[in-house]
Amino acid sequence: MSLSLAGAAISVLGVPRTASALPGPVSKVTSSFFDVSIDQATGGVYQLSNPQDGLGTNYVMNPDIHGAFNINDSRWVGDMVFNVKKGAATVGTPIVTSLSDDIRKVTSVTGGVQVAYEGTAAHANGIRNFSLFQTYTLAGTGGDKLVWTIRLKNTSTERLEFQDLGFALLMNAWWNGGDQKGIYEQNVGRHSFVGKDGSYIYWQRPNGTGPFLMMVPNSGTSLEFKNKARYGEGPFAEADPSWEGVVEYFIHSKNICVERAAKTAKYLPATSLVLDPGAEKTYSFTFRWAANYADMRNVLYDAGVVDAISLPGMVISQDTKATLAVRAQGGIQQVTGESGKNITVTSKGTRNGYTLYDLTFPVLGVNYVTVTYGGGKQSVLQYHSIKPVEELVATHATFLATKQQAKTTRGYNGAYLQWDMSRNKLITWDDYPGGGWKEWMAGGSDDLGLAPAVFLSEKNIATPSQSEVTSLDYYIEKFLLGYLQSKTSNGVRTYQVYRWYDGQDGTPKDQGVWRAYNYVHIANTYLNMYKIAKRYTQITTRLGANEYLLMAFKTLEAMYTKIPQPTPIGDAAHDLGLMGELLYPDIIARLKDEGLTAEAQLLEGFVQGKRDKIFAQEYPFASEMSIDTTGFEACYTLAKMYGNTALADKVTRASLAARGMQPLWYFYGSDNRHMGESWWNLGYETQLGAWQQQDYLFSYASTNGAEFDEMMRSTYGAYVAGWANINAGQISGDAANIGAASWQFQSEKGTSNYGHIANLDGWWAWSGEADLGFWGGLKTAAVNVVEDRVVGLYAYGGDVVLQNNAYVVTPKDGVRQRLALYNKGKFALEVDRAKYARAQVSTDLRDIQITVQSVVTGSYTPEFTLRNLPAGNYQVSVNGGTPRSVASDGKLVVVKLTQSLTGNGHVVRLLAA
């Protein structure tokens, strides 16, 4: 017996189809926009493609693609699941179309194909007491719309309650990890928004090239629940790393939401449909192609669904507000906040066809906002409120240094280990709660153990703290040099990296040094320590700046030259994009600056060899997983270093395709991988991937491009979304956990997919790899001022006003060291050795005033890097004092103050001569 997703034990689930029901002749629905085939034997949609698509991608699964899914109780696109309660019955009966072969008829009708179920199926879980008519017809201009209509009729003599009414969406998303070209060109990824009448779903190839397939409900149809087959739940269950598990969407979900409460999240109220004898009900959806992201909004609007734009995203810090722009046919009636959350909704008028609102969220955590439109329809958006980003960064850094560092006589002394919010304590080798792979979970290495130091050291470049730097030095001395990198040859440290602590002190039992991913994290930590030592004389470090720099180089040298082959992950150092490899241009430049020319040249040689291998691949994004986003950052870095614009474009398209645009805080900007939407939401690539997207926007994208606004929305939405993983009380209210982090959010909720990790209402209780994302967040942090086509003048990560022909910016991005005016030729400012509290930039860019704030005790000498400042001479002054002259070539100018400052509030001014 196997658990059917219809909600009952059905014994035939998993039995192969009988010969009479094997796929055979098909009925076609075709136009110049759609090529659709309906299998006459099963009633399933076996082909859904666009004849104009040069890649010929079939968006739906069929037996030719994955024969194991061709079973009696199938879940092809078009298969439907019901739970029906008849008359005075106290429980419903699961009903599925797949077990109704004997009463199914597939016929051609005017303009399309009909799949009809009339009569009583022989199988107890086949259709009975009602008839079902599904039609697939073309509509629109030249057949550019495919309409799927579902008509139900009660044919019994008693009232029927359809407690559940859902359908499977078995799309072409079985990832074959050995075929990256097939994955990126023939598979499709799903992005869904379940939000009542405003729901929609879209699919796109992982390579991000259009068209995108959109599915929107027509008037009178809505979605309220999503269900998925999890591990071990029958033949459609999740199969890591190839298959997310079949997903079903429900128009009504009164029964299924209760039965699946331990496995699947319920975000919206459940409903049912009651039909009296002879009564009918019709639902329908429209499929349509969108050329790109901007066109998707037009498709939504044309379909009568709310088009919602929220800046800076769906995760909103409490020192800022959300700007919500909505439009819908029939108009916007009102926008209301969730009861009891004290959400403020302030109307800001209309602009370019959208109605604008400002929203604030004083209550931490999830906040629902309902848009009422089109005569009473509703679209339910989900926001998430967080503390100010700067506060979160500081709190988490303190937490790492004071609570997540092991102090022990064992070999993991000094390591940064995972924190468990379900037990309010550190996860150590000697106090391990059980489950999972102990070496990975408590070994102080890999992304889990090495990323905290990368984040903490990056934070201290911007905001130094002696206690945190001392903690980092302790980690380097005791755990890195004392254990993970303790291997020597002829008495000389090799800088090879053992895999992890595995219970043996001194050196691990596992002497393998093959995991290339670890080397880059350690090199980034050393490079950051070099920067800290170089910048701040007030901060004491155990080693000199150049010692850290050389350790970074030697670690990378060991990665490229001292990993014996073969390894379980191949020659990853040379063949795979590794997280953190954005450091190459920086470390090579630093080596040259310090006169370490030979080392710089050697490292450049290694990187060029990797470049050649990466550039030779059509889709160089492979990793340990079947489909992954971890290689994007490295591929983009190499593309930019060596002038491969085509690859930079390709990375960006793929990165955008991995992220949702739906108005749900856990999907908007969130990185998806092979697990799809169901889990691994807000994982570390959410923010780390935002780094390369933002760099692309600055380095390559035209601000006049049709997709620029959408790219910026996705990028900054991702940046701010990742900070929701830091607990300020919204994940755990226990004081001991304030400042801790959650590995990721699991939007399907239920038990964690890593079953040994407690689940706190969707949040994984263990900190996991979260700090790698926070490091990416710090690298991304900036105020980006744009002229958004819908909203107008807007500052992502801050406030901006235009007054007296000048932009006045107040930064709230969390770091306060970078500012870019994309609306003014991409003029950019970066502050080093200080922060800025206010920036005033004249509209002609000839007068820049920066109010600085100290980050150290005592004196400091800020530096300013300005890009795209108009060419000419400028007078630099502090607090109106004696100026000195600097020249801009129109591209880059670095201004180093010649006087030291103390305290805050000094105004540094650059005024065109």
N, C-alpha and C positions, 0 to 999 in steps of 0.2 A: 504494500500500500504506500502511495506517495501523496504528499500534500499538494493538491491542486491549488493554483492561484485563484481559482474561483471560490475557494473557501471550504473545501471538503475533501475527504479522502476518496479519490477516484482510482479504482484498481487498474484501469487500462492506461494510466498516464505512463508514458515511456514505451508503450508497445508500438513497434513499427506499423506503418500503414498497411492495410490489406491491399491486395492487388487491385481491387475494384476502386480503391481510393488513391492510388498512386497518381502523381502529377501526369497530366496528359494534355489534351488540346486546351487552348486558351482562347478567351474572348478579348478583343482588343478595344482600347479607347485611345485614339491617336489624333494629334494635331501637330502643328509645327512647334508646339511648346511641350507637349506631353506624349510619351510613349508608355502606355499602361497595359499590362497583361493581367487578366484574371484567370486563374486556373479553374477549369470547369469541374474538375474532380473535387477540389478542396474549397473552392470559393475564395482562396487567398490571393492577394496581390503579389505576383511573382516578379513583376518588372515595373519600375517607376523611374523613368529617366527623361532627360531633356534631349530631343533630337538635335538641338543646336550645340550641345555640349561636346566639344572636341575630345574629351576624355571618356565619354560614354559611360559615366558612372551609373550603376544601378543602385538606387538609394535604399532598396528593400532587400531583405534576406530571402533566399529561396533554396530549394534542395540542391541545386547545382553548386551553390556557394558553400553550404554546410549541410550535408545530408543527414547528420545526426538529429537535426531538428524536424525531420520529416516523419512524425509519429502521429498516431491516431488523435491524441489530445493535443493538437498543434496550436501554435500561437502565431500564425502568419499575420501579416498586416491584413486587416479585414475580419479576422477572428474576433468574436466578442464573448464576454463573460458576464453572467448575470447571477443574481441570487433573488429568487422569486418566492414570495409568500402568498399562498392561495387561501382565500376565504378566511376561516377562523383559525387557520394553522398558526402555531406559536413560533415556528422556525421556518426559515426559507430553504429552498432547494437550489443547490448550485446548478446552473445551466450554462452550457458552452456550445457554440456553433460547431466546433470541431468534432463533436460527438453526435452530429445531426446529419451525417452524410446521406442517409436514406431519404431525407425529405428536402434536400437542397437542390435547387434548380438554378443554373446559370444561363441567362438568356440575353440576347441583344434587345435593347429598347431604343426608342428614339433618342439619338444623341449620346448613347452610352451602353452600359451593361448593368443588368440587374442580377443580384444574388438573392433568391427568395427561399424562405423556410416556411412552409405551410403544412399543417397536419401535426401528427404526433410521432416523434422520433422513437425508434425502438429502444435506444439506450436510455436508462433512467435519468441520465444527466444531459440528455439531448433536449432540444426545444419541444415544448408541449404547452398547451393552454394559451399560447399566443403565437401570432405569426410575426415574422421579421422580414422586412424588405430593405435590402441595401442597394443603392444605385450609385454608379460612378458615371457622371456626365460632365461634358465640357461646357464651359460658359465663358463670358467675357469676349474680348476682342480677339478673333482668330483662334479661340479655344485656349486662351492663356490662363484659364482657371479650370481646375479639376474639382468638382463638387461631389463630396461623399455624403449621401443622405441615408439616414437610419430611421425607418418607420416601424413602429410597434403597434400591434392591435391585439386587444384581449379577445380571444376567440372562445373563452370558457363562459360558464354561466355564473361565475363568482368573481368577486373583486380580486384583482391581483396587485400586490405591492412589489414593485421592483426595488428591492433594498439596495442592490448593486447593479450598476449598468456601466460596463467598462469595455475597453478594447486593448488589444496588444499592439505594440509598435515594435515589431521585430525587424529592425533596420540592419543595413549592411555594415556591421560594426564588430565582426570577429577579427581581431587583430592578429595577423601572422607576423610575429616578430622577426622572422627571417626575410621578410619582403617589405622593406621600407618604402619602395616605390609603390607597391600595391596598397599599403596602408595610406599613404599620403594622397594617392590619386583615385583609388577605387572604394575605400571605406568612407564612412561618414560618421561624424560626431553629432550628438544631440545637445541642444540647449532648450530647456523648457521653463515655462512660467505657468504655474497653476495658481490662478488668482480670480476665480469665478468667471464672470462674463468677459473679462479682459484677458483671459488666458491665451497663450499661443505657444507653439513649438517650432523650432527651426533646426535644420540639419545642414552641415557644411563639411566639405572634405577637410581633413586635417591640414592640407597645404594652404587653405584659406582662399583659394581662387573660386570666384563665383561660377555659376549662380548658386544661391542658397535656396533650399526648399523650405517653404513656410507653410504651416498648418494653423489656421485660425478658425475659431468657432463662429458660426453665423448666428444671427439674432435668435434668441430662445435657447441657445446651447451654451453650456459653461462647463468648466472643469473644477473639481474640488479635491481630488485625491490622486496620489501616485503610489503605485506598489511595484516592488521589484523582487525577483527570485534571488534569494541570497544563497550563500554556500550550502550545498547539500540539499537544496530544495528542488529536486527533480532534474529532468534533462535540460531545462533552460536556466539552471542556476549559474550564479557567478563562477567563472573559471579563471582565476588569476594565473597568468597575466593577459589572457586572450579575450576575455568576455566579461562585460559588466553584469550580465544577467538580464533576462527579458524584463521589460518595463511595461506596465499597464497603467492606463489613465482612466479615471472614472468620472462620469457625469453625475452619477449618484453612488454613494458609498456608505450607506447606513450600517450595513453588516460588515463589510470588509475592513473598515477602519477600526472596528472593535476586535475582530479576529486577528488582525495583524498588528495590534497595538504594541506588542513586544518587538516587532521587527521593522515597522514602518511608521514614519512620523505623520501625525494628523495636524495640519496647520489651519484648516478651515472647517466650519461646521459641516456636518454630514446631512445629506438629504436623501429622500427616496421618491419614487414615482408611483402613484396609485392610479390604476385604470379600472373603471367599471366595465362590466361586460359590454363588448362591442365598441368601447372607446379606443381612440388612437392617440399616438404622440409621435411627433417627428423631430428629429435632431439633425443637424448637418454641419459639416466642416468644409472649408475651402482650402485647397492646396494651390500655391502660387510660387513662382520663382522670383527671387529678388536678386538684382545684379550685384549689389554690394550692401554695406551696412546702412548707408544713407537711404538706399532704396527700400530696405526693410521697414523703415519708419513709414514710408508712403504706402507700402502694402498693408501695414497695420491700420493706418488711417482709412484707406479705401475699403477695408473689410469691416469697418465700424467698430474696431477695437481701439482702446486707449493707446496712444503713443505717448510714453512717459520718458522724460529726460530728467535725471537728477544729478546735480553737481554739488560737491565734488565726487559723489558716488552714493552708495547706500549705507555705508558706515560713516557716521557723523560724530566728530568730536564735540564735546560740550562747550567749547569756546568758539565754535563756529555755528553756522546754520546751513541747512540744505536749501538749495534753490531748485524747486520742482517746476518743470514746464510740461504741461499736458495739453493734448488736443484729441478730439474725437468728433466724429460725425454726430450731429444732434446736440453738440455743445457739452461743456462741463457744467454740471449743476452745483457741485460742491466738493470740497476736499476736507475730510474730517479725520482727526487723530483718534487713536484707540482710547477708550474710556479709562480713566484713572491714571493715565500716563502724563497728564498736564502738557501735552504737546501743543505748541502754539502754531497756528496756521494763519499767515498774513498774506492777503492778496496783494499782488504787485502789478496787476493789470494784465494787458495782453501785448504780445510782440510776435510778429511773423506767424500769426495763426495759432499761437500757443497761449494758454492762460498760465501766468506765472504766480508762484507762491514761495514765500520763505517759511521754513519750518525749523523749529528748535525742539530738542529732545532732552529734557532735564532728568529723565529716569534712565539709568544705565540699562543696557541690554536691548532686547527685541522690542520694537515699537511698530504697530500696524497703522497704516494710513490707507483710508478708503477713498477712492475717486468715484463719485457718482456722476454718470454721464448718459447721454442719449436717451433721456426719458425714464431714468430709474435703474439703468444697468449699473453694475458695480465692478470695479477692479481693485483688488486688495494688494497693496504694496507692503513690503517688509523692510524696515530700516533697523539699524543697530546703533545704539548710542554708546560712545566710549569717552573716557576721560581725555583731556588735552594730550596730544601726542607727546609733547615735550615732557609732561609729567609721567606718562607711561614709560618712556625711554629711561628716565632717571630712576623710576621705581624698580623697573626690571633689572637695570644694571646693579643697583644696590642689592637686590635679591640674589643675583648670581654670585656676587662677591661674598655675601654674608651667609647664604644658606645652601648654595648649590656646589660649593667646593668641598671636596673630601679632605678631612684632616685625620690622618690615621697612620699607623706604623706599617700598614700593608703597602703593596706595590702600586696601588692606585692613589696614593697620597698626592694631593694637589689637583687631581682631576676634577673637572666640572661634570657632574653626573645629573641624571634626570631627577626631576622633582615629581612626586605623586600627590596631586591635590585630593585624591580620595583618602589618603592616609596622612596627609600633612607632613610628609617627610621625604628625605633623600632616598633614592633607590641605589643601594650599594651592593657589592658582591656579598658582603657579610650580613646584609639585611634585605634580602631579595624576596619580594612577595610571591614569586612563582610564575610559571607560564612563560611562553615565548622563548626566544633565543637569548639565554642569559649573557653570553659574551657580547652580543650586540647591545642588549638593553642596559647592561651594567658595566661594560668594559671601558668606558671613558673615551671611546674612539669613534670612528666613522662620523657621519654628520651629527649624530646625537651628542657625542662627547666633545668633538672638536669645534663645532660651530659656536658654542657659547663664548669661547675666547676670541673668535673672529669678531663677533658682535661687540663684546665688551671692549676690545682694543679699538675698534672703529669708533665707538662712542667716545672713547677717551682722546681721540684725535680732535674731536670737536669740543668736548666738555671734559677736561681732565679732572681726575680725582686721585689723590695720592693713594688712598686705601684700595681703590680698584686697580691701579697700576701695580701696587705691591702684590695684590692677589694674582695678577697676571704673571708677574715675575716668579712667584711661588710655583705656579702651574708649570711655567717653562722649566724652571730648575728641577723641580721634584718629579713631575710626571712626564714631560716631553723628553728632556735631556736625561732624566733619571730612569726612565722606563721605555717609553715608546721609541725614542731615538737613541737608545743606549748602545746599540750594536757598534762594534769596532772591528777594524781589520788592521793587524800589526800595530795595535795600540792607538789607532787614529779613528775618531768617530766617522762613520760612513754616512750619516744622516738618512739612512734608510729608516723606514717607519714600520714597526711591528703592527700587526693587524689590530690588536687591542689587549687589554688586561684580561686574562683568562683564569684567574685564580692562583697563578704561580707568581710569587714575588721574585725580584731580581730581574729576570727576563721571562716572557711568557713561554708556556709549553709549545704553543704554535709559533714557530720561528719565521713564518711567512711574512714577507715584506712587499707583497704584490699589489695591495689595494691602492691604486694610483689616486683615487678620490681623496684619500686622507692627506696626501702630500700637499695638495693645493691649499687646504684649510690651514695647515701648519705654516706654510709659507706666507699666507696672508696675515697670520697673527704676528710673525716676525717682522714683516714689512710694516705693519701698523705700529709695532713697538719702536721701530726705527723712526717713524714719523713723530711719535710722541717724544722720544728722547731728543730729536732734532729741534722740535718746536719749543719745548717748555723747560727752561732752566729751573723753574720752581718745582718741577716734578723729579723725584729721585728714581732712577732706574738701576737695576742691578748691573746691566751691561751698557756699553757705549753704543751710540746710534749705529756706527758702522758694523759693530759686531752683530747686531740684530739683522742688518741688511745682508751681511755675508751668510748668516744662517738661513735666511730666506732663499738666497741663491743656491746654497749647497743642498737645501731640501729639494728644490726643483731640479737641480743637476742629478741628484740621486733618483728622482722619479723617472727622468729620461734615460739614465744610463745604468742604474743598479737594480732594476727589477728583473729577476730571472724569468725567462719565458720557458714554456707557456704558463699562463695563469688561468684561473677560473673565469676571468672576464676579458681574456685576450690581452693584447698589447694596448691597454686603455690609455696609457700616457701619450701614445702617438696617434691612436685611432679614434678616440672618443672625446667629445666635448665634455669637460669636467666643470663642476660648479666652482666658481671662484676664479676662473682663468681670465676674467676681466683685468687681472693685475698685470698682465704682460707689458703693456705700454708703459705703465707706471714704474715697475721695478727696473725695466731696462733703462729708462731715463734716469732713475735714481742711481743706478750703478755707474752710469756715465758721469753724472754730476759729481760723484765721489771719487772719480778717477779710476774706477775699477773697470777699465776698458776691456780687458781680456775676458772678464766674467760676463760683461754685457754682450760681447760678441759671441761668446759660447752659447749663452742663453738664446740670443737671436737665432743662432743656427738651429737649436732644438725647435724653436717655435716655427721657423720656416719649414722644417721638415714636417711638422704637424700640419702646417698650412697646406702643403702640397697634397697630403693625404685627404684632408677635409675637402679641399677644393675639387678633388677628383671625383667626389661622390655627388650624385644628383640630390639625395636627401641625407645629409651627413648628421642626422639627429639621433642615431641609435644609442642605446644604453643597455643596462641590464634588463630593462623592461621591454615589452613589445612595442609600445609607443610611449614616448616620454618627451618632456620639455626641458630636461636638465642640460641638454647640449646646446640650447639656443644661445645662451650668453656667450659661450666660448666661440661658437661659429660666427656670431655677430662681431665679436672682438677681432677675430682674425680677418673677417671680411673688411672691417673698417681699417685695420692696420695696413692691409695690402691691397686696398682699392677694388675689392670685389663687390661692387654695388648690387649686382644681381643676387648675390648670396645674402647681403644685408636686407634686401627687399623680401627674399624668400623666408628668411628667419622671422621677419616682422609679420608677414601674412600668416605664417604658421602659429606664431605666438598669439596673435589676435584671435585666431580661430579656436584656440584652446580656452578662451575666456568668454563668459557670458555677458550679455547686455541687458538681461532681464532685471526688473526692479525687485530683486530679492538679495538681501545683503550677503548671503552665503554663495551666490552665483555671480553677482555683478563684479567683473574683473577677476574672479577667482579662477585659478589654474585647474584645468581638467586634464587627467591622464587616462590610462587604460581603464580605470575604475569609473570613468564617466562622471556624471553628476552626483551619484549616490553617496560617495564618500571620498575622502581626501580633499574636501573643500577647504579653502584658505590654507593650503599647504605652503611650504616655503617658497615654491616657485611663483606664487602669487605676487610677492614683492620683488623677488630676485629677477623675475621676468619683466617686471615693470621697469627695471633699470635699463635694459637694452631697448625697450620700447620708447622710453623717454629720450635716450640718447639718439635713437633713430629720428624722433620728431625734431630734435634740435639739429642734427647733422645732415639729414637727408630730406625730410618731408617739407613740402611747400605748404605754407600756411593758407594758401589759396586753394589747395587741393580739396576735391569733393569729400574725401574721407578724413581730412585733418581733424575736424571736430570730434568725429567718432573715435579716432585713435587716441586723442587726448583724454576723452572721457573714460575710455577703457583703461588707459595707463594710470591715470591718477586715481580712478576708482579702485584699481588693484593696489596701488600704493597705500591708500588709507585703510583698505579692507583688512590687510594683514595685521594691523595694530590691534584689531579686535581679539586676537589670540592672547594678549596680555591681560591677566586677570586684575580687575580693579573692584571686584565684587560681583560682576555680572556673570561670572562662571562659577565661582565659589565665594560664598559670603564669609568664610572662615578667615579671621584676621591673619592666621599663619600662612595663608595662600595669596595674600595681596602682593602683587608683583611677580607671581609665578606665571608660567605660560602653558598654554595647551598646544599639543602637537598639531591638531587640526580640528575642524568641525566636520561632523558626519551628518549631512542633511537628512539622510533617511532615518537617523536616530536608532532607537533600539539598542541592542548590544553592540559594542565596538567590533569592527571586523577583525581587529587583533583582540581576540576574546579575553585575553588576560588583563587588558587595560580597562579600567572602570570608565563608564560613560556618564558624563554629567550633563544630561539633557542635550545630547548631541556633541558636546565637547569631550575630547579624549583627556583623561585626567593626568596623563603623563606628558612631560614637556617635549620629549622627542626631538625632532629636528627643527623646531620652531625658530631657533636663533639664527639659522642660516637665512630665513626669510627676513628677520629683523635687520640683519647685516645688509641685505639687499635694500631694505627700506631706508637705512641710513645713507646708502650710496645714492639713492633716488631722491631723497628729501630736497624739496625746492618749492619756491613760490613761482607758479607759472601763470603769467597774465596773458589772457587771450581776448580776442573779439569773437565770441561764440556766435554762430549764425542765428541761433535761437535766443540765447540769454543776453547776448551783447557783451559789454565789458565785464570780465570776470577774472578773479584771482583764485586759482586752485592753490590751496594751502595758505590762504591769507585773506586779508581784506584789501580792496583797492577802491579809491575814489579819484575822480578827475576833477581837480580844482586849480584855478589860476594857471591853466595850461601845463599842469604837471600831474603825474600819477603819484599818489601817495599810498605807499604799501605798508601794511602792518603784517609781518610774517607770523604764521601759526602752523607751519609745516612740521615743527618738532625739532629742527636743527638750527634754523635761522642763519644759514650761511650762503644760500644760493637763491638767486632771483633771475628769472628770464622773462623778458617782455616779447612774447611771440608776436604781439600786435605791432611792434616797432622794430621790424627787421631782425628779430631774435637778438636784440641787445641783451647781454647777460652780465651779471655781477656775481663774483664769488668772494667771500670774506674768509680770511685765514687768520688763526690765532685770536679770534674774537667772534662775536655774533653781532648781528644788527637787529635793532629794535624797531627801526623805521627807515624807509628809503623814499626819497622824493626825487623823481626823474622827470625832467621837463619833456614835453612832447616832441621837441626837436633834438633831444638827447644831448643838449649842450650845457646842461646844468644838472649835476647829480649830487645829491646830499644824502649822506649815510650816517645815521645815528648808531654808534657802536656801543657794545656792552662787553665788559671784561669776562673772561672765563677762568682767570687765575687770581691768586692773591698777589698783590704787588703790581709792578709795572708790566706793561705789555706793548708790543709794537705790531699792530695789525698790518696785513697785506691784502691788497685788493687786485683781483684779476678781472679785467673787463674785456668782453668780446663784442665785436660789431659796434664799437664806439666810433662815431664818425671820425674820419681822419682829420688831424689838425693838432694844434697845441692847446694844452689845458693847464690852468692854474690849480694847484692842489693846496688846500689850506685846512687847518684844524681849528675849529671854533673861531673862525674869522681872522686867524693870525696871519703871519707873513707867508705868502704863497711861494711855491716853487713850481717850475714848469716841467711838464711831461708831454711827450708826443705820442699820438695814436696813429697807427698805420691803417686804421679802419678795420683791422682784424682782431688783434690781440695786444693788450697793454697790461703790464703788471706794475702796480704802484705800491712801493714799500715806503712806509712812513719813515722819516728821518728822526722823529722824536718819539720818546716813550710816553705812554699814557698810563694813568691810574684811574680806577673807578669807571663809572658808566656815564652815558649821556653825551659823550663827545661827538661833534658833528664834523665829519670829513667831507669836504666839498671839492668837486671837480667842475671847474667853470671854463668853458671855451674862451680862449684868448681873443 
